[in-house]
C-alpha cells in the first residue's frame, strides 16, 4: 500500500485521491484507495496492506490494454460523451471463451429491471447488466450475453485467482504469490535486497527476520554491526542523527533486589519513538536543520548515534556503541523500531507496514504467540501476566506499566521530537485502553470522533519493549531494545 500511495501522489496523473478505512479497527478491515478522476478503486487488506483488488469503475477515464489491444477506446468528455464499457463479444475476442459466469437477479442487485452477469477469466472479471425478463436459467450464458438483452460492462475487476467465484472466499486472506515491492517483482530480486515478510522477536534481544526467498536474518542487539545491517538489508533510505534524549517512558527506580537485572531494561531511553518516525533526513530535505539531522554521505562523526531508516522494510535500527561493552569506536544495533503504518496515524505512508510476533510470549488464554495485529487490550493482559513475577508488588507493576501520552502534531515542535502531555505521576485512568471503547469528546461529528480515536498515542513499556498505542487500541509502533 505504501508504494501504491507513493505512486498515486503524482498530481498530474492522479489529481484526486480518497482513502477510506475503519477508524475503530483499521487492521481488521480493508483499506480503500479511490482515484475518482481516473475511475479506479484499489482495495488493500488491513493486516498485510497488500493490494488485493483493482476495480475499474469508468472505462473512459484511463487507458486499458491487454496484450497491446485496447479493451475499450478512451473517449474524451463532451456533449457526445459515451460512458459505456465494452460489450461481451468484445471482451470474449480479447480473452477467449470462458465457462465461468455467475448471474445475480434484479432483486439481489437492487435494480428494478436489470440483473447482473459477472463473467470472469483467470485474474479478471467483468460485470454486465442484463435485462432480467430475458434471463433463462437453462440457456447458455454465452448466448444470453451475446443477445441484445445484455448491456455493456459497467465495471472490471483485477485479482489473483483462477476465477471471481474462487476469489471471493479468500480475496483478502490468501497468501499472495508476488512480493510487495514493485522493484523486486518487475526487475528481479538479484538487484534489490530480499524483502522481510515477518519479524520474530525472541528473548535476550534477538530478532529473527523471515524473508520471502532467502534464509532468515538475525539481529542480535549490541552485537550486530553496521556492516551486517547493510550487507543483509541494503543501504538505508535515510539516516537520522539523534540529539534529543528528552523522551522517557519510565524512570528507573532504585532497588537492590534480585529483580534489578530484569527491570534494568526499562531504561530512561527505552523508547526513541521520536527519531526516524518524526523526520528522517533524505536527499530531498535540503532545508533541514543540520543540528537535527545530516544528509547521508555528508561529513559527520561516524561514532554519533544514529537511526538507519529502512523505509521499504518497515523498520528503523538505532546504531550506537554497544551497552555491554564501553567501546566508543564500535557501533552496533541497539534498538529496532517496527512501524505499523496504521491508517490515520502520524507515520502513515512513511514506512511499509512491518509485521511481528513475540515468539516467547503467548496469549494468556489461547496459548498463541502475540502478534502485531492484536488489540492492545488483549495483548497487554498477556504481557502483564508474563512479566508479573519481576515486580515487587501490584503498585510497582502499575507504576511501571502506566501509559504516557504523546502529541506529534504540534506545529511549534520539531518533527523529530515528541511532546509529552501530563506527568508520569498524573492520573491516567481516563486513558485506559483495556475497555476498548471508542473515544469521543472532541466534537459531535463523526469526523471529529474518528480523529479522537487515532490521535495522541500513548506509550507503554515492558522489559525490552515499548509500545506506541493509538486511542483505538491499535499498535502503531513497537520498539525492541
ABEGO torsion letter per residue (X at the ends): XAAAAAAAABAAABABBBBBBBAABAAABBBBBBBAAAGBBBBBBAAAGBBABBBBABAAABBBBBGGBBABBBBBBEAABBABBBBAAAAAAAAEBBABBBBBBAAAAGBAABBBBBBBBBGBBBBBBBBAAABBAABBAAAAAABAABBBBABBBBBBBABAAAAAAAAAABBBABBABAAAAAAEAAABBBBBABBBBBBGGBBBBBBAABBBBBBBBGABBAAAAAAAAEBBABBBBBABAABBABBBBBBABAAAAAAAABBAAABBAABAAABBBBAABAABBAAABBBBGBBBBAABBBBBBBAAAGBBBBBBBBAABBBAABBBBABBBBBAGBBGBAABGABBBBBBBBAABBBAAAGBBBBAABBAAAAAAAAAAAAAAABABAAAAAAAABBBBBBAABAABBAABBBBBEBAABBAAAABAAAGBBBBGAEABAAAAAAAAABGBBBBBBBGBBBBBBAAGBBABBBBX
